[in-house]
């Protein structure tokens, strides 16, 4: 949910790559938090799930108490890392 850092060209490229990774069911062991600090519920029926294969580098302000990132800026994809190497 990056709010900035993506040009139209980058956004179109990411969309194409993510479409190829689409799955019908959540590929996570545990669901994401259902509410955020504003009290707005996450509507899982509106989520588009993908296989976790791409690694994006982002900058951010801080982690929230719910374990989400605040003020996320997309920096680019990391082709040198696999999703299994990503750590918090």
C-alpha positions in Angstrom: 0.0 0.0 0.0 2.7 2.4 -1.0 1.4 5.9 -1.4 4.1 7.3 -3.6 7.2 6.3 -5.5 5.5 4.8 -8.6 5.3 6.3 -12.0 2.5 5.2 -14.4 5.0 3.1 -16.3 6.2 1.4 -13.1 2.7 0.8 -11.9 1.7 -0.7 -15.3 4.8 -3.0 -15.2 4.0 -4.1 -11.6 0.3 -4.7 -12.5 1.3 -7.0 -15.3 3.8 -9.0 -13.1 1.3 -9.3 -10.3 -1.5 -10.5 -12.6 0.7 -13.4 -13.5 1.0 -14.3 -9.8 -2.7 -14.1 -9.0 -4.3 -16.8 -6.8 -7.9 -17.2 -5.6 -7.1 -17.9 -1.9 -4.9 -16.2 0.7 -1.4 -17.7 0.5 -0.5 -16.6 4.1 -0.4 -18.8 7.2 -2.3 -16.1 9.2 -4.6 -13.4 7.9 -3.5 -9.7 8.0 -4.9 -7.4 10.7 -8.6 -6.7 10.1 -8.4 -3.1 11.4 -6.0 -0.3 11.3 -5.3 2.7 13.6 -8.2 4.6 12.0 -10.6 1.8 12.8 -11.4 1.0 9.1 -11.8 -2.7 8.7 -9.8 -4.6 6.0 -12.3 -6.0 3.6 -10.7 -9.4 2.6 -13.2 -9.8 -0.2 -11.6 -6.8 -1.9 -8.1 -8.1 -1.6 -6.3 -9.4 -4.7 -4.0 -12.2 -3.6 -0.8 -13.2 -5.3 1.9 -15.8 -4.8 4.6 -14.2 -2.6 7.4 -14.2 -5.2 8.3 -10.5 -5.8 10.4 -8.5 -3.3 9.8 -4.8 -3.2 12.2 -2.4 -1.5 10.4 0.5 0.3 11.2 3.2 2.7 8.8 4.0 5.6 8.3 6.2 8.6 7.6 3.5 11.2 5.9 0.3 12.1 2.4 0.5 13.6 1.3 -1.5 16.7 -0.7 -3.7 14.3 2.6 -4.6 12.5 1.9 -2.5 9.4 4.2 0.1 7.8 3.3 3.8 7.9 4.1 6.3 5.1 5.4 3.8 2.6 7.4 4.9 -0.4 8.1 2.3 -3.2 11.8 2.2 -4.2 11.7 -0.7 -6.7 11.8 -4.4 -7.0 14.8 -6.4 -5.7 15.6 -8.9 -8.4 18.6 -10.1 -6.3 16.5 -11.4 -3.4 13.9 -14.1 -3.1 10.7 -13.7 -1.1 12.0 -16.4 1.3 14.9 -14.1 2.2 12.8 -11.2 3.4 12.8 -10.5 7.1 11.2 -7.7 9.2 
